[in-house]
Amino acid sequence: MIEVSHLSKEYKVHERAEGLYAAFRSVFVRKYKTVRAVDDVSFTIGEGERVGFLGPNGAGKTTTLKVLAGLLHPTSGAVSVRGHDPRRREDAFLRSIMLILGQKQQLIWDLPPHETFDYNRAVYGVPKKQFDETIGELTELLGLRGLVDKPTRQLSLGERMKCELAAALVHRPKVLFLDEPTIGLDVSMQATIRGFIRGYNERWGATLILTSHYMDDVTALCPRVIVIDKGKLSYDGSLAELAHRTRPEKRVVFRLEKPVLRADLEALGKIVSLDDAQAVLQVDRSAVNGVVSKALATLPIIDLTVEDPPLEEIMSELFARGSGGAT
């Protein structure tokens, strides 16, 4: 479905010193430096996959998505999406994809969303019968009833984002590039958007590439992740394997019937957090069974769970290693 081979994207950035003289001189003599936003990145994504595309700010994620969507031309390398070269922007290609940017909007500010839906139907040449079926399904799935007739400026951020998704899916794209689709939304609305995206993928077999700084989005939607840092690909595989490689420990969470002594927990593992009702320990994976058995025998435990460390911590450590931090 998507093939990326040795993709690189460079920009020339104007540099000048501070001060009025430097500003005046730069009108006539300019110095440039070359910034490589994406550096020799290769990966393939199969039909119907949901893949998280992760990295710190400035890592090259959005640049890569824009190359895949045909908005930017690569400096070098080859890209294929559904058998098309994105830079050629063929009609068949454009009708099969959609790039959704959480920070941008396509809804017309002073018009109700249904006007944008109709506009997109005309742009993509969607038959009226198919359009009515699609909008009916999206209205039910996203809870749009009563929203699409209000001016966009009167909608809340969450309501606008739901309408943005509907507008983007009028032509039933087979490839979705999602760049921070839940940014700025509350927890409940994030869960709604995630559930809808998963449902769309399962119903239509669409391929999804998701970038997000909300790790709950990634955990809920993406069995596979691709990590990019400073323009270079640093990991491509399952979330579980990423957690195992980066943080080979487990978190054991104990719900307590009554408070326990800190010393009793320190004998079992490293204390991550402790209060009267709950204790969280970090232990080696190989020692989990023994720690759980000993804790059940010695501590007033109501319930317990064994988890991987939070994905936020895993990603922070991975990026720190890439920046010359701890290895």
N, C-alpha and C positions, 0 to 999 in steps of 0.2 A: 504493500500500500504506500509506504513512504521509505525512500532510500536516500541516505545522505552519505556522500563519499568525499572525505578530505575537504570539507567545507571550511573556507576562510573568508572573513569579511574585514576589510581595513578602511579606516577613515583618515583623512588628513585634517589635523586640528591646528588652528592658528594659535601661536604662542606670542605673547608680548610681555614685557616687563611692566611694572607699575609706573604710574606718573604721566603727566601731561605730555612731556617730550616723547616718551615711548608711544603714547597713543597717536601723536601727530606723525611720528616716523613710520608707524605701521601702515599709514595710508599709502605710503610709497614703497616701503620695503617690508615684506612680511616673512616671518619664519614659521615653518610648519613642522609638526612632528607626526609620524604615522602611528596610529593606535589600532591595534588588532583586536577587534571586538570578539571575533570568533576565530579560533586557531586550530585548523586541521581536525575538525570534528567529523566523525563517521558513526552512523548507526542505521538500523532498519527497524521499521514498525509494521507489524502485520495488520490485516484487516480486522476491525472490531476491537483492537487492543485499547486499553486505557493506560496511558503512560504519564507519570509525573515528570516534569522537566524542571529541575531544581538548581538553585545556585544563589549566592549572595547578590545584592544589588550591584549592577554593572558587570555581571558575569558573562553576559551575552545571550541570555534567554530570549528576550523580546526581539533582539536582532535576528536570531535564528528563526523564530516564528514568522517574522516579516519576510525573510528570505523564502521560507516554505510557502507563504501565501502569495509570493510574487510581488510584494511591495518594495523589496530591495533586491538588487542583483549581487550575487556573490563575487568576491574578488577572484577566487579560484575554487576549484572543486566542482562536484556535480550533485544536483538535487533532482529527485523525481517524486512526484506525488500522483498516485493513481495513473502512472505511465506518462504524465505530462511534465514538461519543463516549466516550472512556475514563472520564470521570467518572460515566457512567451504570452502568458495571460490569455490562453485560448478560452473560448466561450464554454466548452465542455468542462474545462478545469475550474473556471470561476463558478459554474453552477454546482460544482460538487464539494466546495469548501466553504468555510466561514471562519473568519478571525474575529473573536470577541474580546475586546479590551475593556477590563473593568473600569478603567479611568476615562474612557471615551464613551460617547453616546451617538447613536444614529437617529434617535427619535427627534422629531421636529418639535421644538420647545413650546410653541404656542398652539400646536394642533394636537388632537387626541391621538393615541397610539394607533388606532385602527387606520388612520390616514397613512401612517408609515407602512403598515402592513400592506395596504393596497398599492402603495408606491413600489414596494419590494416585489410584489406579485407581478407588476408590469415590467420591472427591470429584469427579473429572472424568467419571464415568460411562463409563469405557472398557470396551468389551466384552472378556470374558475371552480370547477367541481373539486379538484384536488386541493385548491386553496381553501375552500370552505371546510373540507374535511380536516385539513391540517390545523386551521385556526380553531375549529371546534375542539379538537383533541388538546391543543395547547391551552385553550381557555380552561378546560376542565383540570388538566394536570397542574397548571400553574396558579389556578384560582384567580383568573383574570376577569371574571364576570363583574361588571360594574366599574372596572378600571379603564377599559379601552376607549370609553366615550368621554373621559375627562381630559382636559388639556394636560399635556405632559408636565408642565410647570407646577400643577397642583398635586402631583403624585409624590409620595415619599421615595427615598432612595431605594428601599427594597422593592416597592411597587414598580419603580422605573426599571430596575434590573430585571424583574420578571418580564416586563414588556419588551425590554431589549432582547432577551433570549427568544421570545416569541417572534420578534421581527427578524432575528438572525436565522430562524429555522423555517421560515415560510417556504423555502424551496427544498426542504429536507436534505440538507448537505450530508455527505457521507464522510467528511473529514472536518472535525472541529478543532481549531486552535484556540484554547481558552487561556487568556492572560489575566490573572487575578480576577476571576469572575465574581468572587464574594467580597471584594475589598470594601471596607466601610460598612458592611451589613452586620446586624445583630446576630446573636447565636442562633435564634430560631429561624431567621431568614436564610442564614448560611446552610442550615440543615435542609431547608426546603429546596434551595437551589441545588445542593448536592444530590438530593433524592431525585430531582427532576433530571439532572444530567445523567445519572446512572440509568434511570428508566429510559431515556432517549437512546443511550448506547445499546441497551439490551433489546429495545423494540426494533430499532432500525439497523443495528449492526454497525453503527458509526464508529470511526476511529477517533480517539480523543488524545490530544496532547495538552496537558494542564500545567501552567506555572502558577504557583501560589506561595505566599509566605505564611499562610494558615496551614499548619501541618495536619489539622483535622481534615481539611479538604483532600490532601494527598492520601492520608491513611484510609479514608472512606472510599476513595474512588480509584486509586492507582495501585494495582498489584506490582507493577514494575516502575522503577524510577531511573531516570538518566540525570546524572549530576554533572554540572558544568561549573568550572571555577576559573576565573581569569581567561575566559575564552576557550579553555581546554576541557575535554571530557575526562572526568575523573572516576566515574562509576556508571555502570549500566547493568542492572539486574533487579532482583526482587527486593522488596523492602525488608523482608526477614533476613536475607543474607547481608544486606547493608548494616542492619542492626548488629548482627553477629560479628561482622568484621570490625566495625568501629567501636562498639561497646559490648564486649563479650560477657558482660555481667547480666544478671536478671534483677528485677525489682520484686521483692516480696512485700505485699501490703497486708498487714494484720489489722483487723478490727477488734478492739479490745473491750472486754467486759468491764474492766477497771484499770486504773493507771498501773504501770509497771516501772521498775527501776531501770535507769539508763544502762547500768552495768550489766543487767541481765540480757539486754539486747546487744550490747557491744561484744558479748561472748559469741554471738551468732553471726554477725556481719557488720558492715559499715552502715551507720545510721544516716539515712537521708533526711528523714523528718520524724518528729515524735511529739504527740500530745496525749491527753488523757484518753482519747477514744481511738487513736490510730497510730500505728508505727509503720514506717517504710524502711526496709533494709536493702542494701545493695550487696549481692553475693555472687560468687562465681557460679556459672551455669552447672558445673560438675558437682557443686556442693548443695544445690537447691533441695534435693530430696532429704538429705541429712538435716539441713537447717529447718525445713518444714516439720520433720518428725520430732526433732528436739523441741521446737517451739510449741507444738501441740501438746507435748508431754509436760512442759514446764510453765507455760504462760496462759493467762485467762483469755483465750482467743474465741471470738464469736464466729468470725469468718476470715478467709484469707484469699488472696489472688496472687498469681505469679505473672509478671508482665515484662515486656522489653522496656528499656529506658525510654522516656518520651522522645519522639522524633526530633523535637526542637533541640534537645541536648545532643543527639546523634549528629545532626547537621552542623551544629555549632562546632563540635569537635572536629568533624571532617573538614570544615572550612579553615579552622585554626591550623590544622596540619598542612593544608595547602598554602597557607600564608606564612609557613615557617614556624608554626607553633609546635606544641608537643606532638610527638610521633608515637 
